[in-house]
Amino acid sequence: MHVRRFFVTILSILVFAFALIWPSLAADPVAKKPLIVGMELSYPPFEMTDEKGNPSGIGVELAQALAKSLGREIQIRNYEFTGLIPALKTKQIDLIISSMTSTEERAKSIDFSDPYMNTGLAILVPAKSDIKSIADVDKPGRKVVVKKGTTGFTYATEKLKNVTPLIIEAEAACALEVIQGKADAFIYDQMSVFQFAKRNPQTTRGLLEPFQRESWAIGIRKGNDELRQQVNAFLAEFKTSKGLEKLGEKYIEADREVFREMGYPFQ
């Protein structure tokens, strides 16, 4: 009799405890699910892999800080840049954090967070080139390379009237065309143009003043307004606490003055 009463008491306690925690579980069913973030891990110093093959870089640590603020574990999945938006739309990932420019065209199919980085399109040219601006690029006979799916690709295919750009999948291959003197210009973002020119000073130079201003933002699936609000709240706090500046100190300390002049928020 006493044993039966004991088990009834224990069962009552368990039912009561479950009743207390059930509302919170039901209210936030994704709270404990991993945050799955898609990025192209071939864009140092933002999205890349370290010597052990693990995701690394400014964008990676931004994603990790976001997941921590949401109280969720993180999974990072590596995609080709052109595969990121399809992966988001088909729910393979929850967010895109991959130095992606927020554009009107992309916003037709996905939502974006508030911007977290200002940047712009620049030009990598041969060291002895006579090109001084984007106007000099758009001349008959010029060979221009662009990376598929980027805003440089969009600009070149829509705005250049006198040249037909060569479209290449990988940014390193685009830069190699200029390094080897096979192309007159590579249209890409300031950061990459600077990095390629810095690594190849004998054969290239970078025209770093942007001819088109842009900003990077986090890609979010259409209709996921709650997550978008959470991401924006995180970004506001991350900026206030100088999170990006701290990551800049870690990854690009040697070039901070150059990036300051280009408008990057690594003060």
Contacts in CASP RR format, 6 or more apart in sequence:
PFRMAT RR
TARGET T0000
AUTHOR 0000-0000-0000
METHOD contacts of the structure
MODEL  1
MHVRRFFVTILSILVFAFALIWPSLAADPVAKKPLIVGMELSYPPFEMTD
EKGNPSGIGVELAQALAKSLGREIQIRNYEFTGLIPALKTKQIDLIISSM
TSTEERAKSIDFSDPYMNTGLAILVPAKSDIKSIADVDKPGRKVVVKKGT
TGFTYATEKLKNVTPLIIEAEAACALEVIQGKADAFIYDQMSVFQFAKRN
PQTTRGLLEPFQRESWAIGIRKGNDELRQQVNAFLAEFKTSKGLEKLGEK
YIEADREVFREMGYPFQ
30 72 0 8 1.000
31 71 0 8 1.000
31 72 0 8 1.000
32 72 0 8 1.000
33 72 0 8 1.000
34 67 0 8 1.000
34 72 0 8 1.000
34 73 0 8 1.000
34 74 0 8 1.000
34 75 0 8 1.000
35 63 0 8 1.000
35 66 0 8 1.000
35 67 0 8 1.000
35 70 0 8 1.000
35 72 0 8 1.000
35 73 0 8 1.000
35 74 0 8 1.000
35 75 0 8 1.000
35 94 0 8 1.000
35 95 0 8 1.000
36 74 0 8 1.000
36 75 0 8 1.000
36 77 0 8 1.000
36 92 0 8 1.000
36 93 0 8 1.000
36 94 0 8 1.000
36 95 0 8 1.000
37 63 0 8 1.000
37 67 0 8 1.000
37 74 0 8 1.000
37 75 0 8 1.000
37 76 0 8 1.000
37 77 0 8 1.000
37 93 0 8 1.000
37 94 0 8 1.000
37 95 0 8 1.000
37 96 0 8 1.000
37 97 0 8 1.000
38 76 0 8 1.000
38 77 0 8 1.000
38 78 0 8 1.000
38 79 0 8 1.000
38 84 0 8 1.000
38 87 0 8 1.000
38 88 0 8 1.000
38 93 0 8 1.000
38 95 0 8 1.000
38 96 0 8 1.000
38 97 0 8 1.000
38 98 0 8 1.000
39 47 0 8 1.000
39 55 0 8 1.000
39 59 0 8 1.000
39 60 0 8 1.000
39 63 0 8 1.000
39 76 0 8 1.000
39 77 0 8 1.000
39 78 0 8 1.000
39 79 0 8 1.000
39 84 0 8 1.000
39 96 0 8 1.000
39 97 0 8 1.000
39 98 0 8 1.000
40 47 0 8 1.000
40 78 0 8 1.000
40 79 0 8 1.000
40 80 0 8 1.000
40 81 0 8 1.000
40 84 0 8 1.000
40 98 0 8 1.000
41 47 0 8 1.000
41 48 0 8 1.000
41 49 0 8 1.000
41 55 0 8 1.000
41 76 0 8 1.000
41 78 0 8 1.000
42 48 0 8 1.000
42 170 0 8 1.000
42 171 0 8 1.000
42 172 0 8 1.000
43 98 0 8 1.000
43 99 0 8 1.000
43 171 0 8 1.000
43 192 0 8 1.000
44 57 0 8 1.000
44 195 0 8 1.000
45 57 0 8 1.000
45 58 0 8 1.000
45 251 0 8 1.000
45 252 0 8 1.000
46 57 0 8 1.000
46 58 0 8 1.000
46 59 0 8 1.000
46 60 0 8 1.000
46 99 0 8 1.000
46 191 0 8 1.000
47 55 0 8 1.000
47 57 0 8 1.000
47 59 0 8 1.000
47 60 0 8 1.000
47 97 0 8 1.000
47 98 0 8 1.000
47 99 0 8 1.000
48 55 0 8 1.000
48 56 0 8 1.000
48 57 0 8 1.000
48 60 0 8 1.000
49 55 0 8 1.000
49 56 0 8 1.000
50 56 0 8 1.000
55 76 0 8 1.000
55 78 0 8 1.000
57 247 0 8 1.000
57 251 0 8 1.000
58 244 0 8 1.000
58 247 0 8 1.000
58 248 0 8 1.000
58 251 0 8 1.000
58 252 0 8 1.000
59 97 0 8 1.000
59 98 0 8 1.000
59 99 0 8 1.000
59 247 0 8 1.000
60 76 0 8 1.000
61 247 0 8 1.000
61 250 0 8 1.000
62 97 0 8 1.000
62 116 0 8 1.000
62 238 0 8 1.000
62 244 0 8 1.000
62 247 0 8 1.000
63 74 0 8 1.000
63 76 0 8 1.000
63 95 0 8 1.000
63 97 0 8 1.000
64 74 0 8 1.000
65 234 0 8 1.000
65 238 0 8 1.000
65 243 0 8 1.000
66 95 0 8 1.000
66 97 0 8 1.000
66 218 0 8 1.000
66 231 0 8 1.000
66 234 0 8 1.000
66 238 0 8 1.000
67 73 0 8 1.000
67 74 0 8 1.000
69 234 0 8 1.000
69 237 0 8 1.000
70 230 0 8 1.000
70 234 0 8 1.000
77 87 0 8 1.000
77 92 0 8 1.000
77 93 0 8 1.000
79 87 0 8 1.000
80 169 0 8 1.000
81 98 0 8 1.000
81 147 0 8 1.000
81 148 0 8 1.000
81 149 0 8 1.000
81 150 0 8 1.000
82 148 0 8 1.000
82 149 0 8 1.000
84 93 0 8 1.000
84 96 0 8 1.000
84 98 0 8 1.000
84 100 0 8 1.000
85 96 0 8 1.000
85 106 0 8 1.000
85 109 0 8 1.000
85 110 0 8 1.000
87 93 0 8 1.000
88 94 0 8 1.000
88 95 0 8 1.000
88 96 0 8 1.000
88 110 0 8 1.000
88 219 0 8 1.000
88 220 0 8 1.000
88 221 0 8 1.000
89 109 0 8 1.000
89 110 0 8 1.000
89 221 0 8 1.000
89 222 0 8 1.000
91 221 0 8 1.000
94 221 0 8 1.000
94 227 0 8 1.000
95 218 0 8 1.000
95 219 0 8 1.000
95 220 0 8 1.000
95 227 0 8 1.000
95 231 0 8 1.000
96 110 0 8 1.000
96 218 0 8 1.000
96 219 0 8 1.000
96 220 0 8 1.000
97 218 0 8 1.000
97 219 0 8 1.000
99 117 0 8 1.000
99 189 0 8 1.000
99 191 0 8 1.000
99 216 0 8 1.000
100 106 0 8 1.000
100 216 0 8 1.000
100 217 0 8 1.000
100 218 0 8 1.000
100 219 0 8 1.000
101 119 0 8 1.000
101 150 0 8 1.000
101 151 0 8 1.000
101 189 0 8 1.000
101 214 0 8 1.000
101 215 0 8 1.000
101 216 0 8 1.000
101 217 0 8 1.000
102 112 0 8 1.000
102 115 0 8 1.000
102 214 0 8 1.000
102 215 0 8 1.000
102 216 0 8 1.000
102 217 0 8 1.000
103 151 0 8 1.000
103 154 0 8 1.000
103 214 0 8 1.000
105 154 0 8 1.000
106 112 0 8 1.000
109 222 0 8 1.000
110 219 0 8 1.000
110 220 0 8 1.000
110 221 0 8 1.000
110 222 0 8 1.000
111 219 0 8 1.000
111 220 0 8 1.000
111 221 0 8 1.000
111 222 0 8 1.000
111 223 0 8 1.000
111 224 0 8 1.000
111 228 0 8 1.000
112 217 0 8 1.000
112 218 0 8 1.000
112 219 0 8 1.000
112 220 0 8 1.000
113 217 0 8 1.000
113 218 0 8 1.000
113 219 0 8 1.000
113 220 0 8 1.000
113 228 0 8 1.000
113 231 0 8 1.000
113 232 0 8 1.000
113 235 0 8 1.000
114 217 0 8 1.000
114 232 0 8 1.000
114 235 0 8 1.000
114 236 0 8 1.000
115 215 0 8 1.000
115 216 0 8 1.000
115 217 0 8 1.000
116 215 0 8 1.000
116 216 0 8 1.000
116 217 0 8 1.000
116 218 0 8 1.000
116 235 0 8 1.000
116 238 0 8 1.000
116 239 0 8 1.000
116 244 0 8 1.000
117 215 0 8 1.000
117 216 0 8 1.000
117 244 0 8 1.000
117 264 0 8 1.000
117 265 0 8 1.000
118 213 0 8 1.000
118 214 0 8 1.000
118 215 0 8 1.000
118 216 0 8 1.000
118 263 0 8 1.000
118 264 0 8 1.000
118 265 0 8 1.000
119 189 0 8 1.000
119 190 0 8 1.000
119 191 0 8 1.000
119 210 0 8 1.000
119 213 0 8 1.000
119 214 0 8 1.000
119 215 0 8 1.000
119 216 0 8 1.000
119 262 0 8 1.000
119 264 0 8 1.000
120 189 0 8 1.000
120 190 0 8 1.000
120 210 0 8 1.000
120 212 0 8 1.000
120 213 0 8 1.000
120 214 0 8 1.000
121 151 0 8 1.000
121 152 0 8 1.000
121 155 0 8 1.000
121 187 0 8 1.000
121 188 0 8 1.000
121 189 0 8 1.000
121 190 0 8 1.000
121 210 0 8 1.000
121 211 0 8 1.000
121 212 0 8 1.000
121 214 0 8 1.000
122 187 0 8 1.000
122 188 0 8 1.000
122 189 0 8 1.000
122 190 0 8 1.000
122 193 0 8 1.000
122 194 0 8 1.000
122 206 0 8 1.000
122 207 0 8 1.000
122 208 0 8 1.000
122 209 0 8 1.000
122 210 0 8 1.000
122 211 0 8 1.000
123 131 0 8 1.000
123 134 0 8 1.000
123 137 0 8 1.000
123 185 0 8 1.000
123 186 0 8 1.000
123 187 0 8 1.000
123 193 0 8 1.000
123 206 0 8 1.000
123 207 0 8 1.000
123 211 0 8 1.000
124 175 0 8 1.000
124 178 0 8 1.000
124 185 0 8 1.000
124 186 0 8 1.000
124 188 0 8 1.000
124 193 0 8 1.000
124 196 0 8 1.000
124 197 0 8 1.000
124 204 0 8 1.000
124 205 0 8 1.000
124 206 0 8 1.000
124 207 0 8 1.000
125 131 0 8 1.000
125 178 0 8 1.000
125 184 0 8 1.000
125 185 0 8 1.000
125 186 0 8 1.000
125 204 0 8 1.000
125 205 0 8 1.000
125 206 0 8 1.000
125 207 0 8 1.000
126 178 0 8 1.000
126 181 0 8 1.000
126 184 0 8 1.000
126 203 0 8 1.000
126 204 0 8 1.000
126 205 0 8 1.000
127 201 0 8 1.000
127 202 0 8 1.000
127 203 0 8 1.000
127 204 0 8 1.000
127 205 0 8 1.000
129 184 0 8 1.000
129 185 0 8 1.000
129 205 0 8 1.000
130 136 0 8 1.000
131 137 0 8 1.000
131 184 0 8 1.000
131 185 0 8 1.000
131 207 0 8 1.000
132 207 0 8 1.000
133 207 0 8 1.000
133 211 0 8 1.000
134 187 0 8 1.000
134 211 0 8 1.000
137 144 0 8 1.000
137 160 0 8 1.000
137 163 0 8 1.000
137 184 0 8 1.000
137 185 0 8 1.000
137 187 0 8 1.000
138 159 0 8 1.000
138 160 0 8 1.000
138 161 0 8 1.000
138 162 0 8 1.000
138 163 0 8 1.000
139 162 0 8 1.000
139 163 0 8 1.000
140 162 0 8 1.000
140 163 0 8 1.000
141 162 0 8 1.000
141 163 0 8 1.000
142 162 0 8 1.000
142 163 0 8 1.000
142 184 0 8 1.000
142 185 0 8 1.000
143 163 0 8 1.000
143 166 0 8 1.000
143 177 0 8 1.000
143 182 0 8 1.000
143 183 0 8 1.000
143 184 0 8 1.000
143 185 0 8 1.000
144 156 0 8 1.000
144 160 0 8 1.000
144 163 0 8 1.000
144 165 0 8 1.000
144 166 0 8 1.000
144 183 0 8 1.000
144 184 0 8 1.000
144 185 0 8 1.000
144 186 0 8 1.000
144 187 0 8 1.000
145 165 0 8 1.000
145 166 0 8 1.000
145 167 0 8 1.000
145 168 0 8 1.000
145 174 0 8 1.000
145 177 0 8 1.000
145 178 0 8 1.000
145 183 0 8 1.000
145 185 0 8 1.000
145 186 0 8 1.000
145 187 0 8 1.000
146 152 0 8 1.000
146 153 0 8 1.000
146 155 0 8 1.000
146 156 0 8 1.000
146 157 0 8 1.000
146 165 0 8 1.000
146 166 0 8 1.000
146 167 0 8 1.000
146 168 0 8 1.000
146 174 0 8 1.000
146 186 0 8 1.000
146 187 0 8 1.000
146 188 0 8 1.000
147 153 0 8 1.000
147 167 0 8 1.000
147 168 0 8 1.000
147 169 0 8 1.000
147 170 0 8 1.000
147 171 0 8 1.000
147 174 0 8 1.000
147 188 0 8 1.000
148 167 0 8 1.000
148 168 0 8 1.000
148 169 0 8 1.000
150 188 0 8 1.000
150 189 0 8 1.000
151 189 0 8 1.000
151 212 0 8 1.000
151 214 0 8 1.000
152 187 0 8 1.000
152 188 0 8 1.000
153 165 0 8 1.000
153 167 0 8 1.000
155 187 0 8 1.000
155 212 0 8 1.000
156 163 0 8 1.000
156 165 0 8 1.000
156 187 0 8 1.000
157 165 0 8 1.000
165 187 0 8 1.000
166 177 0 8 1.000
166 183 0 8 1.000
168 174 0 8 1.000
168 177 0 8 1.000
171 188 0 8 1.000
171 192 0 8 1.000
174 183 0 8 1.000
174 186 0 8 1.000
174 188 0 8 1.000
175 186 0 8 1.000
175 192 0 8 1.000
175 196 0 8 1.000
175 200 0 8 1.000
175 204 0 8 1.000
177 183 0 8 1.000
177 186 0 8 1.000
178 184 0 8 1.000
178 185 0 8 1.000
178 186 0 8 1.000
178 196 0 8 1.000
178 203 0 8 1.000
178 204 0 8 1.000
179 196 0 8 1.000
179 200 0 8 1.000
179 203 0 8 1.000
179 204 0 8 1.000
180 203 0 8 1.000
181 203 0 8 1.000
186 193 0 8 1.000
186 196 0 8 1.000
189 214 0 8 1.000
190 208 0 8 1.000
190 210 0 8 1.000
190 262 0 8 1.000
190 264 0 8 1.000
191 259 0 8 1.000
191 262 0 8 1.000
191 264 0 8 1.000
193 206 0 8 1.000
193 207 0 8 1.000
193 208 0 8 1.000
194 206 0 8 1.000
194 208 0 8 1.000
194 255 0 8 1.000
194 258 0 8 1.000
194 262 0 8 1.000
196 204 0 8 1.000
196 206 0 8 1.000
197 204 0 8 1.000
197 205 0 8 1.000
197 206 0 8 1.000
198 255 0 8 1.000
208 262 0 8 1.000
218 231 0 8 1.000
218 235 0 8 1.000
220 227 0 8 1.000
220 228 0 8 1.000
220 231 0 8 1.000
221 227 0 8 1.000
238 244 0 8 1.000
239 265 0 8 1.000
242 267 0 8 1.000
244 265 0 8 1.000
244 266 0 8 1.000
245 265 0 8 1.000
245 266 0 8 1.000
245 267 0 8 1.000
247 266 0 8 1.000
248 256 0 8 1.000
248 266 0 8 1.000
249 256 0 8 1.000
249 266 0 8 1.000
252 259 0 8 1.000
252 266 0 8 1.000
256 266 0 8 1.000
256 267 0 8 1.000
259 266 0 8 1.000
260 266 0 8 1.000
260 267 0 8 1.000
END
